[in-house]
Amino acid sequence: MLIILLLIMLVTTIYLVFRRKDILSFCVLMICTSFLFIFLGVITTIAKSGGYSKSSIRFLFLDKSIQVFLRNMPVTFGMIGYLVAIGRTIFPYFLLLLAIECSMIVWIRRNRKNLIYILSILPIIYLIYYYPPIFKHLVSGRFRLLVFNIYMTRILIISYIVVAFIIILIEYFSITIRTCKKEFRYIVLGMIGLTSLYSLYAFQDPAQIYNMFISEYISMGSLTYLNQEMSSVGYISTFAFVILFLIIGNLGLIRYTNINYLEYREDVIFKKKFDNRSMGVSVFAHSLKNQILAAKVMDRRLERALNADKIDKDKLYEILEKQKGLHEQMIAHINSVYKNINPGSVKLSTVRLSDIIEMSVSRFLKSDYDSNLEVNFDFDTKILADKDQLGEAIYQLLCNSAQANAENISLSIRQERLYYLISVKDDGDGIEKSKLKYVFEPFKTYKSTTENWGLGLYYIRYVIREHYGKITIDSTAGKGTEVQVLLPKYLEKNE
């Protein structure tokens, strides 16, 4: 059983290393490494201790030759025990670091570095304490010190794990975005599964491996590492427990890791499909197209007015004035796009979010689409953004809803932890589930290809990513679409 567990943990660790390359993945890597140390030490201890029946050896090692190989490895019990001590100590530390990395609590984010240093003090002290020569020198003839440190280590482990779960659960229940909550659920499941496995050996003192014959451990009933035969029911129950939580833990972490890897792979694929050097020209053309479509709406209104039984000159002048304003806006916008829209041109500065929203909404209303627009925005704040580019992206989202035959469009903004959530929701045509994963691809469109080129969402995604944000789309065919944009908050030093 343990040899299988060891191999699965090894494969998981290698997988995580190749899939993710950030602080979170490093914490997960160290958690998996702690398991490798613990179980490698335990299984080697069992192999060297001997005294097991053939059925037990088969259950633990699969084959007698594996036990013989481990038994003959040129390592001392002191080395084995300290390997277990390292794994046992670093698991709760990196579990807590993982929770801190995931947390959006402002105080934790601001003091993250100091917390990491402070939380590392006790684990370092205990790693020094468990170093075999130092340990034997300190506890020799000092039974009370031995017992005291056993219980203090358990308190340390429990405290770190409890605090980690408190932080992670606060984060989980604070998330209101369905897709984000679903992704984060895998982290929670992973932590539950791995912590349940860790609990198998978490409360046993690893020093017993190189102090196995002292009477204090026997009197305390702490020789779990060295327990001999279990009944077949005990073996089966332990095996089922381990496999269950191993699956929960690893699948949770792998699933969460895979989500981020797929996002990275999408970026690579999209860049191959669309050379960044042509970004400026293409988005320039796409923006021009939207202005022309708005002009076509005015043309149809003018045509209806001219074909009416009785020509209303006032109505004609009204349409003409709107067309003049639209043409002036088109020229001004073309100049703005020409100057600002190209790869690497996103220049972040402190701007008011309300100014960006008002600019996008004003442009949309002047475009004279027939959709009703409702804006829910009851607070104002500053953000780091490129006003022209972000305003263009939000305007494009509104245009997309109108072009999807939406009668009603709502634009709302709310606070989501350390982010602002911009939501554009409509009751238009919607998108089939099978097509949702392709909507961000350049030149991919499910609208009329004579008027739509499939660049809008690709451009919007590009702008949001340049603002260190995230965009998600939730849509149902025939019922409408909701696009959610997460943008990080801009916090003053005194906030």
Order of alpha helices (4+ residues) and beta strands (2+ residues): alpha-alpha-alpha-alpha-alpha-alpha-alpha-alpha-alpha-alpha-alpha-alpha-alpha-alpha-alpha-beta-alpha-beta-beta-alpha-beta-beta-alpha-alpha-beta-beta
